Amino acid sequence: MVKEHSFLYRLTSYFADSKLTPIIILATILLGVFAVINTPSEEEPQIVVPLIDVFVEMPGATAKEIENRVVYPMEKLLWEIPGVEYVYSTAMNGRALTVVRFYVGEDVEESLVKTYDKLYQHLDWIPPGCSMPLLKPRSIDDVPIVVLTFWGEGYDSFTLRRIVAQVDDEIRNIPGISETFIKGGLRREVRIEVDPQKIYALGLDPLEVAEIIRRQNQARLVGSFREDNYHFVVRLENFFRDLHELEQSVIKVVAGKPVYLKDVARVIDGPEEPENYVLFIPGPAAERKGIEAAPGEVFPAVSLAIAKRKGKNATKLAEKILEKIEILKGHVIPEDVQVTVTRNYGETAREKTDELLEHLFIATAAVACLVGLFLGLRASLVVMVAVPVTLAITLAVYWLYGYTLNRVTLFALIFCIGILVDDPIVDVENIVRHLRLPENRGKPFKEIIVYAVNEVRAPLILATFTVIAAIAPMAFVRGLMGPYMRPMPVGASVAMFLSMIVAFIITPWTAYHFLPKKPGEEEKESLITRYYRWVMGHLIRRPLWRWSFLFAVSLLFVAACSLFYFKIVR
């Protein structure tokens, strides 16, 4: 018997014909749309694995000396830090690199502070001649989301680098950009090629010449004075402003005559010596991609890589970057310089999320068709109102928890669509059954719906929490797979719990407004029901059928397990 004074009975009775229910439905749908628009979209979940690079230099030391005197003492200290999982070190001539990796889920800022404190609290480990450790944190957000390659006929690497440097200054002004990297090209460099014989004749060596130039290329505040109620600050401005001033710098005074830099060296203002090359070579699909160059032709190129800040939407940020590039064409970027997008993580992330959202709608439509086939069109409408409401609230929960729209979170929604409709289907099926019972003829329509929903509340609640209990433990998996798979059990568990709430609040209202108000019609068994009764009757009453069925199931189970043994399934 249904207790008419229970909390769930009164809750269902209140919302069955309440004017507040459609407002709740509309609000949840709008909340879901807001979550889809504002939740960052990415291909993969963002896994937080704090990585810290520790750089140390010891000029003149061999790799073996660096290993024994620097790396070993430093690694002992790093292993003492709580949360450290691995420490990797590379010793080279004159320098060393140590990578500290913390456990998955450790806070990045806290890990950096702990590493800094540990190294700088024990500076006695640093041998004479060794530099102070330099710490640089690394994260998944350091990976560029957009890479732009600049090239053009008649442009060399030096000119392209100067153009890209100006573009870089403009791109950095876009909110959400964390870092930019320029790869390739030749930077501007002032190179001084001294004549050894001339400087040795003056009693100097190249290091002394470099120190003399460094001392002259500086500015300093030398004092201040007051006059007529004004305060003046005196600054010694002595930076080199052009190549002529550098050539005119005095290196030494001999017999009362100054010796200028141009007298003992050749000063060259131009590109640096190349250390690497970036080339752009169009392929066979160049014309289809809109690249105006013959396939196989080689062009000097410079690439600009752009990384985003943590939590920013990669898709929207990539669109802003490309819009900015279009604005810069014609005044910062010359008309004949080509800009080719060689990586666009935002576009690929949008394609993946759009594809999964499309499959989400297809799955929802497929479920609607199945429900309509077996329960009728109006009953399917009742179920299909519950699905988008549940998914909308689940997407809002994703946004509140800081998850992103990626293949795992969206797959979780697709995965749970089949079990989301269980609670509404149980409600609707029992409501339809009660409407067809003769004893309900003449009863108020609302009373029939409320009674039918509360009649199945115990199995409905039990089934919901049984599924949650089976899925939820996946959220506590550790290691790299933990944060990667966690959105799936979290999303599925939240969706199941919300579908149960929807079954008590939304489904009675939709049933009250969508189902035909004709109680008392006797139910006629369908062909499927009659066939089901015939099969189950033989399985229950006839031992031969029963044991044959159990044997067939066991045989299929053994056959399925043998697929692994014979390596048909890997």
MIKE-154185 format. One line per 3 residues: their letters; for each residue x, y, z of C-alpha. Coordinates in steps of 0.1 Angstrom, whole numbers, always signed. Example, Ala and Ser with C-alpha at 12.3 -4.5 7.8 and 13.67 -1.06 7.14 Angstrom:
<nodes>
as> +123/-45/+78  +137/-11/+71
</nodes>
This chain:
<nodes>
mvk> +0/+0/+0  +11/+36/-7  +13/+59/+22
ehs> -5/+90/+12  +11/+111/+39  +47/+103/+30
fly> +71/+129/+18  +75/+116/-17  +37/+112/-21
rlt> +31/+148/-11  +60/+159/-33  +46/+141/-63
syf> +11/+153/-56  +23/+189/-54  +43/+190/-87
ads> +19/+169/-107  -2/+199/-117  +19/+228/-103
klt> +25/+258/-124  +61/+258/-111  +70/+226/-129
pii> +72/+240/-164  +93/+269/-151  +117/+243/-136
ila> +118/+225/-169  +126/+257/-189  +151/+268/-163
til> +170/+235/-164  +171/+235/-202  +185/+271/-202
lgv> +210/+262/-176  +222/+233/-197  +225/+256/-228
fav> +245/+280/-206  +268/+252/-195  +274/+240/-230
int> +283/+275/-242  +306/+283/-212  +322/+250/-205
pse> +357/+248/-221  +358/+222/-249  +389/+200/-254
eep> +398/+167/-269  +410/+150/-238  +405/+156/-200
qiv> +431/+179/-184  +452/+157/-161  +471/+176/-134
vpl> +506/+161/-131  +530/+187/-116  +563/+186/-134
idv> +592/+209/-123  +624/+213/-143  +655/+222/-122
fve> +684/+237/-141  +719/+239/-126  +751/+251/-143
mpg> +787/+245/-133  +810/+259/-160  +841/+238/-167
ata> +828/+206/-150  +826/+174/-169  +794/+153/-170
kei> +808/+129/-144  +817/+157/-120  +782/+172/-125
enr> +767/+138/-117  +787/+132/-85  +789/+167/-71
vvy> +756/+182/-81  +730/+156/-93  +733/+130/-65
pme> +731/+155/-35  +702/+173/-52  +683/+141/-59
kll> +686/+131/-22  +669/+164/-12  +642/+161/-38
wei> +632/+126/-28  +625/+140/+7  +597/+162/-6
pgv> +562/+147/+1  +542/+138/-30  +572/+132/-53
eyv> +567/+102/-75  +598/+102/-98  +630/+122/-102
yst> +649/+121/-135  +683/+137/-141  +705/+143/-171
amn> +741/+154/-165  +760/+172/-193  +793/+190/-196
gra> +789/+222/-175  +752/+218/-166  +725/+194/-154
ltv> +687/+190/-158  +666/+173/-132  +629/+167/-137
vrf> +607/+163/-106  +574/+146/-111  +547/+146/-84
yvg> +518/+123/-80  +487/+129/-101  +463/+154/-85
edv> +490/+172/-65  +485/+210/-64  +509/+226/-89
ees> +516/+258/-69  +521/+239/-37  +544/+214/-53
lvk> +565/+243/-67  +567/+260/-33  +577/+227/-16
tyd> +605/+221/-41  +618/+257/-39  +618/+256/-1
kly> +636/+222/+1  +664/+233/-23  +669/+268/-9
qhl> +668/+256/+28  +698/+234/+21  +721/+255/+0
dwi> +751/+238/+15  +748/+210/-10  +759/+235/-38
ppg> +796/+230/-46  +819/+259/-53  +815/+272/-89
csm> +779/+259/-92  +750/+282/-99  +718/+285/-79
pll> +691/+261/-90  +665/+275/-115  +630/+260/-112
kpr> +605/+260/-141  +571/+243/-137  +556/+224/-166
sid> +520/+215/-173  +496/+202/-200  +487/+239/-207
dvp> +523/+245/-220  +513/+225/-251  +505/+250/-279
ivv> +468/+251/-290  +476/+270/-322  +508/+270/-343
ltf> +510/+296/-371  +537/+293/-398  +548/+324/-417
wge> +565/+321/-451  +566/+339/-483  +584/+341/-516
gyd> +614/+365/-514  +615/+365/-476  +645/+352/-457
sft> +645/+338/-421  +658/+371/-406  +630/+393/-421
lrr> +603/+367/-412  +616/+366/-376  +612/+404/-373
iva> +577/+403/-387  +567/+374/-363  +581/+393/-333
qvd> +557/+421/-340  +528/+397/-344  +538/+380/-312
dei> +535/+413/-293  +499/+417/-306  +489/+381/-299
rni> +501/+384/-263  +474/+411/-257  +446/+386/-262
pgi> +431/+376/-228  +437/+339/-220  +472/+336/-236
set> +498/+322/-212  +529/+318/-234  +541/+322/-270
fik> +571/+307/-286  +589/+317/-318  +605/+288/-336
ggl> +629/+292/-364  +643/+324/-381  +673/+344/-372
rre> +672/+370/-345  +689/+404/-348  +724/+403/-333
vri> +753/+428/-331  +784/+408/-335  +819/+421/-326
evd> +847/+404/-344  +880/+415/-328  +914/+415/-344
pqk> +936/+394/-321  +969/+411/-331  +955/+446/-325
iya> +941/+439/-291  +971/+420/-279  +993/+449/-290
lgl> +972/+471/-266  +977/+445/-238  +941/+434/-239
dpl> +923/+401/-244  +888/+395/-258  +873/+391/-222
eva> +886/+425/-212  +872/+441/-244  +838/+425/-236
eii> +839/+438/-200  +848/+473/-212  +818/+474/-236
rrq> +794/+460/-209  +804/+487/-185  +798/+515/-210
nqa> +764/+501/-220  +745/+509/-189  +725/+537/-172
rlv> +724/+549/-136  +707/+574/-114  +736/+596/-102
gsf> +717/+620/-79  +692/+649/-78  +689/+686/-71
red> +663/+713/-64  +658/+746/-81  +629/+770/-81
nyh> +607/+746/-61  +613/+718/-86  +630/+685/-80
fvv> +652/+672/-107  +665/+636/-109  +698/+632/-127
rle> +702/+600/-147  +733/+590/-166  +720/+577/-199
nff> +747/+557/-216  +730/+529/-235  +741/+523/-271
rdl> +714/+537/-294  +728/+527/-327  +758/+510/-344
hel> +778/+542/-347  +778/+548/-310  +790/+513/-304
eqs> +818/+517/-329  +828/+550/-312  +832/+535/-278
vik> +866/+540/-263  +885/+508/-256  +918/+522/-243
vva> +937/+555/-242  +973/+552/-255  +997/+581/-254
gkp> +968/+605/-248  +949/+593/-278  +917/+572/-275
vyl> +915/+538/-292  +880/+532/-305  +863/+498/-309
kdv> +862/+502/-347  +900/+504/-347  +904/+469/-332
arv> +873/+451/-343  +846/+448/-370  +811/+455/-358
idg> +783/+437/-377  +746/+444/-372  +727/+415/-388
pee> +712/+381/-382  +727/+356/-357  +745/+324/-367
pen> +718/+298/-376  +714/+269/-350  +683/+253/-366
yvl> +662/+256/-397  +624/+258/-401  +613/+252/-437
fip> +578/+252/-453  +573/+226/-480  +538/+224/-496
gpa> +525/+189/-502  +502/+174/-528  +471/+187/-510
aer> +484/+223/-510  +459/+236/-535  +430/+220/-517
kgi> +441/+236/-485  +443/+271/-501  +482/+272/-501
eaa> +494/+292/-531  +527/+274/-538  +538/+245/-560
pge> +541/+212/-542  +577/+204/-532  +589/+240/-533
vfp> +610/+249/-502  +605/+282/-484  +623/+296/-453
avs> +597/+298/-425  +591/+309/-389  +565/+294/-366
lai> +546/+311/-338  +533/+286/-311  +506/+299/-287
akr> +496/+282/-254  +465/+290/-234  +460/+296/-197
kgk> +445/+269/-174  +407/+266/-177  +403/+287/-208
nat> +382/+275/-237  +406/+263/-264  +380/+266/-292
kla> +370/+302/-285  +406/+312/-279  +418/+297/-311
eki> +390/+316/-330  +402/+349/-313  +438/+342/-324
lek> +428/+336/-360  +406/+367/-360  +435/+388/-347
iei> +458/+375/-375  +432/+386/-401  +432/+421/-386
lkg> +470/+423/-386  +472/+414/-423  +481/+443/-445
hvi> +499/+465/-419  +518/+443/-395  +519/+413/-418
ped> +528/+422/-454  +503/+412/-480  +527/+387/-497
vqv> +536/+369/-464  +515/+337/-462  +502/+325/-428
tvt> +494/+288/-426  +478/+272/-396  +498/+241/-390
rny> +481/+232/-357  +447/+242/-344  +438/+223/-312
get> +407/+244/-308  +393/+233/-342  +400/+196/-336
are> +385/+199/-301  +354/+215/-315  +351/+188/-342
ktd> +353/+160/-316  +329/+176/-291  +304/+185/-320
ell> +306/+149/-332  +299/+135/-297  +271/+160/-291
ehl> +256/+149/-325  +258/+112/-313  +242/+123/-280
fia> +212/+137/-299  +211/+106/-321  +211/+83/-291
taa> +183/+104/-275  +162/+102/-307  +168/+64/-309
vac> +156/+59/-273  +125/+81/-281  +117/+59/-311
lvg> +120/+27/-290  +98/+41/-262  +73/+53/-288
lfl> +72/+19/-304  +63/+0/-272  +45/+26/-251
glr> +29/+49/-277  +37/+84/-289  +23/+103/-259
asl> +41/+81/-235  +74/+86/-254  +69/+124/-251
vvm> +67/+120/-213  +100/+101/-212  +117/+124/-237
vav> +110/+155/-215  +129/+138/-187  +160/+130/-208
pvt> +170/+166/-218  +162/+179/-184  +185/+154/-167
lai> +213/+159/-193  +210/+197/-189  +214/+195/-151
tla> +243/+171/-155  +261/+194/-179  +256/+222/-154
vyw> +272/+200/-127  +302/+194/-151  +306/+232/-154
lyg> +303/+238/-117  +329/+211/-110  +354/+225/-134
ytl> +352/+197/-159  +356/+203/-196  +336/+191/-226
nrv> +357/+163/-240  +354/+128/-253  +352/+112/-219
tlf> +326/+135/-203  +304/+134/-234  +308/+96/-237
ali> +297/+94/-201  +264/+111/-211  +259/+89/-241
fci> +267/+59/-219  +241/+68/-193  +212/+77/-217
gil> +201/+41/-217  +198/+40/-179  +185/+76/-176
vdd> +152/+66/-192  +147/+36/-168  +131/+57/-140
piv> +107/+76/-163  +98/+45/-182  +90/+27/-150
dve> +68/+56/-140  +50/+59/-173  +45/+22/-177
niv> +29/+19/-143  +8/+50/-149  -5/+36/-182
rhl> -12/+3/-165  -32/+20/-138  -52/+40/-163
rlp> -63/+8/-180  -74/-9/-147  -112/-11/-144
enr> -112/-2/-107  -97/+32/-115  -126/+41/-137
gkp> -141/+74/-124  -111/+83/-102  -95/+117/-106
fke> -67/+116/-132  -42/+133/-109  -49/+108/-82
iiv> -42/+78/-105  -9/+93/-116  +3/+101/-81
yav> -7/+67/-68  +10/+49/-97  +43/+68/-93
nev> +45/+62/-56  +36/+25/-60  +70/+19/-77
rap> +90/+44/-57  +108/+16/-37  +121/-3/-67
lil> +128/+29/-85  +150/+43/-56  +166/+9/-51
atf> +175/+5/-88  +189/+40/-90  +212/+36/-60
tvi> +222/+1/-71  +235/+15/-104  +253/+44/-86
aai> +269/+19/-62  +282/-1/-92  +296/+29/-111
apm> +308/+53/-83  +339/+33/-72  +355/+41/-106
afv> +358/+76/-94  +384/+66/-68  +408/+49/-92
rgl> +443/+63/-87  +472/+70/-110  +470/+85/-145
mgp> +437/+67/-153  +420/+82/-122  +414/+118/-134
ymr> +411/+106/-170  +381/+83/-162  +367/+101/-132
pmp> +342/+123/-153  +325/+91/-164  +314/+77/-130
vga> +308/+112/-117  +286/+122/-146  +268/+88/-147
sva> +261/+88/-110  +249/+124/-110  +227/+117/-140
mfl> +212/+87/-124  +204/+105/-92  +189/+134/-111
smi> +168/+111/-132  +153/+97/-100  +144/+132/-89
vaf> +130/+140/-123  +109/+108/-120  +92/+122/-89
iit> +88/+159/-100  +88/+163/-138  +74/+129/-151
pwt> +41/+132/-131  +35/+167/-146  +43/+156/-182
ayh> +21/+125/-177  -7/+147/-164  -6/+169/-194
flp> +4/+145/-222  -13/+112/-215  -49/+107/-226
kkp> -73/+112/-197  -94/+81/-204  -90/+57/-174
gee> -108/+24/-173  -100/+11/-208  -90/-26/-206
eke> -56/-35/-218  -53/-59/-247  -23/-81/-249
sli> +0/-75/-279  +16/-101/-300  +49/-96/-282
try> +32/-101/-248  +15/-133/-260  +48/-147/-274
yrw> +66/-138/-242  +39/-157/-221  +43/-187/-244
vmg> +81/-189/-241  +82/-183/-203  +54/-208/-198
hli> +75/-236/-215  +107/-226/-197  +90/-227/-163
rrp> +68/-258/-167  +89/-281/-189  +123/-293/-176
lwr> +137/-301/-211  +132/-265/-222  +146/-252/-189
wsf> +178/-273/-190  +183/-267/-227  +181/-230/-222
lfa> +206/-231/-193  +230/-253/-214  +228/-228/-243
vsl> +236/-199/-220  +266/-218/-205  +278/-227/-240
lfv> +276/-191/-251  +295/-180/-220  +323/-205/-226
aac> +324/-195/-263  +328/-158/-253  +356/-166/-229
slf> +374/-187/-256  +377/-156/-278  +405/-144/-255
yfk> +422/-178/-254  +423/-181/-292  +433/-144/-294
ivr> +404/-136/-316  +398/-106/-293  +428/-88/-279
</nodes>
